[in-house]
């Protein structure tokens, strides 16, 4: 289980480098003041900048290659956007973006290419730092998802952006083991966002997407019932329970099953599809991480709530276009499967 440490920005220019790190830990960095750059393993490239003009909270996900800890961040002001020389821009790696963000957007980045920030208004930064392999991501995956932020107004962004923010705040106030559980929840949610960005979110057996969200991108999620966030958090905490069902979820949240189904119908999916999707994502990550030397396929399936190995194999193939054994034996050695 990932552990978490938290720290806050104590400087207007950078983050406090003295925080404890625990591999393969998840570190949550929150800042009430405005930093000039994001935490990373090296100085920011002068042409690698994230742009914004509005205040508010921004969510960043710093991904480290493997599980190696990052060295201390040096305090160094980044040049203003209009001061970046043509020579510096010419040295910019092709996979480094210049992105314009809005409050609530979730932006993935590689810590060895941590960007500078060009924000003209005061803002709050929340950064999740974790090894990329905790999300099942390769280096090429990280480069892909770093090119496009998850917009706060997108299907998953409207729902998960405020939930990630709440998790970060709660983790900062909680000690173990609650903090570790919250860190794990954050990893699960971030893995879902990453899968969505990569286009690998599994389809259901009938071919329909399990993506949670309206048919088209919506505006602010102010109209969404707060109970929906609590429902999703409950599902994350009980994915391993084979008895997890709409009835169990509704009972735990003190709502009717009919209302629970309505909440998910309004988001374009069902309770069952969401639970299935999340279980498949966790099984896929376990199989890829441990390979042939880890648990058996049946044990992985049982760990994440599948009562039948045959049923698990069938829905896994439907989602990813290959059997669990094929995925386990080829993960990391070639292109990632695309669900169909």
Secondary structure, DSSP 8 states (H G I E B T S, - for coil): ---EEEEE--SSSS--TT----TT-EEEEEESS--SB---SS---TT-EEEE-S-EEEEEEEEESTT-------------GGG--HHHHHTS-TT---EE--TT-EEEEEGGG--EEEESS-EEEEEEEEEGGGGT--HHHHHHHTTS-B-TTSTTHHHHHHHHHHHHHHHHH--TTHHHHHHHHHHHHHHHHHHHHHT---B-TTS-B---S-SS--S-GGGS-HHHHHHHHHHHHTTT-TT--HHHHHHHHT--HHHHHHHHHTTTS-HHHHHHHHHHHHHHHHHHHHGGGS--HHHHHHHTT-S-HHHHHHHHHHHHSS-HHHHHHHTTSS------
